[in-house]
Amino acid sequence: MTKEYLEEIVSSEEIQKTVKKIADKITNDYINEKLVLIGVLKGGFVFLSDLMRNLKFDINVDFIFVSSYGDKMNSTGVVKIVKDIDFTIENKHVIIVEDIIDTGLTLRYLKELFKTRNPASVKICTIFDKPSKRKVEIDIDYNGIVLEDEFVVGYGLDYAEKYRNLPNLCLLKLEK
């Protein structure tokens, strides 16, 4: 039987401080624009929820559900759309809101997909970033906390659908 151990690496206070900093930048950049935040489900909904409550202007929100992990600890590299967005983004500014970016494959795919729908612009926002895992070049317009190459859970991130509800970010260690 495998035992799971958690070790906090980012406190909930630090996460909330980072969310506010990102929201302030987005508010500065888009306060007089038509902005759509598109949350990447499932993990991105926690960050999106906190982020939108910190914005100082009206926005639209939609969700896309993609999968590239399943119940594994490493991305498969294959992006599968489970649920697409519900309304048009034509002539609107779009920010894709993601919980964590590692390989960059999913976000590159989503950015290119949304560009085909004629938005005013498409940008990427993440609360956590693992640049050491990149497999493709990708510009992150609103970047939160840079992480080492370790498997983390909490604040929306899961392992086999567990631990999303943690308010902090923890390193997950598995022992047999």
C-alpha positions, 0 to 999 in steps of 0.5 A: 500500500502506498502512503501519501505525505504532504509538506507545505511549500507555499502558505495560503497567505502567500498565495492570496498575496500573489493573487492580489498582485496579479489581479492588480496588474490585470485591472491596470491593463484591462479596466476599460476593456471587454475581458473574458476570463476562461478558467481551465478546469478542474484545477484552475477554478480555485485560482479563477474564483479568487482572481475575479473577486480581486478584479476592480471591474466587470468581466465575463467568465467561462470555462474549458475542461481539458485533460492531459494528466488523467490520474498520473503524476506526469502529463501525457502530452495529449490534450483532450477537450472535455468541455469547450467554452459556452459563448463567443470570444470574438472581439473580446480580450481573453485571459486563459486562467490556469492553476499550473504550467509545466510542459506548456503543451496544454496552454500552447494548444488552448492559446492557438485554439482561441486565436482561431475564434477572432478575439481582440487578444489572448493572454495566459495567466497562472498562479504556479509555474514550473519553467524547468518542465517546459517542452515548448516555448510559451509566453506567460503574461501574468505569472505567479509563483515559480516552483521547482520540479516537484509534484504539488497538490492543493489550491486546486491542484490534485493527485487522483482527484484528491487534495484540491481543497487544501488552501495552501500548496504542498509537496506530495511524497509517495512511499510504498 
